[in-house]
């Protein structure tokens, strides 16, 4: 059973501790995806000014 967790242990640190640039990129992607989801779930209101100003 010992050799099986090793690949998981190698992959985890890169995901658990991303670089600040990567973290900002992930945050920007998340914000873009959130705004896209807002436009898809609310087709009658494509422009959500108050929501984007609060973020």
C-alpha positions as CSV (number, residue, x, y, z in Angstrom):
1,X,0.0,0.0,0.0
2,X,3.0,2.4,0.5
3,X,3.8,3.1,-3.2
4,X,0.2,3.9,-4.1
5,X,-0.2,7.3,-2.2
6,X,3.1,8.6,-3.6
7,X,1.8,10.1,-6.9
8,X,-1.0,11.8,-4.9
9,X,1.5,13.3,-2.5
10,X,3.5,14.7,-5.5
11,X,0.5,16.2,-7.2
12,X,-1.0,17.8,-4.0
13,X,1.6,20.5,-3.2
14,X,1.3,22.2,-6.6
15,X,-2.5,22.4,-6.2
16,X,-2.4,23.3,-2.5
17,X,0.2,26.1,-2.8
18,X,-0.1,27.8,-6.1
19,X,2.1,30.8,-7.0
20,X,0.5,34.3,-6.4
21,X,0.3,34.8,-10.2
22,X,-1.5,31.5,-10.6
23,X,-3.8,32.4,-7.8
24,X,-4.7,35.7,-9.4
25,X,-5.2,34.0,-12.7
26,X,-7.5,31.5,-11.1
27,X,-9.4,34.3,-9.4
28,X,-9.8,36.1,-12.7
29,X,-11.0,33.0,-14.4
30,X,-13.5,32.4,-11.6
31,X,-14.8,35.9,-11.8
32,X,-15.2,35.6,-15.6
33,X,-17.0,32.3,-15.2
34,X,-19.3,33.8,-12.6
35,X,-20.2,36.7,-14.8
36,X,-20.8,34.3,-17.7
37,X,-23.0,32.1,-15.5
38,X,-24.9,35.2,-14.3
39,X,-25.6,36.2,-18.0
40,X,-26.7,32.6,-18.8
41,X,-29.0,32.1,-15.8
42,X,-30.5,35.6,-16.2
43,X,-31.1,36.2,-19.9
44,X,-33.6,39.0,-19.3
45,X,-30.9,41.0,-17.4
46,X,-27.7,40.6,-19.4
47,X,-26.0,43.6,-17.7
48,X,-25.7,43.2,-13.9
49,X,-23.9,46.4,-12.9
50,X,-24.6,46.3,-9.1
51,X,-23.3,42.7,-8.8
52,X,-20.1,43.4,-10.6
53,X,-19.4,46.6,-8.6
54,X,-19.9,44.6,-5.3
55,X,-17.2,42.1,-6.2
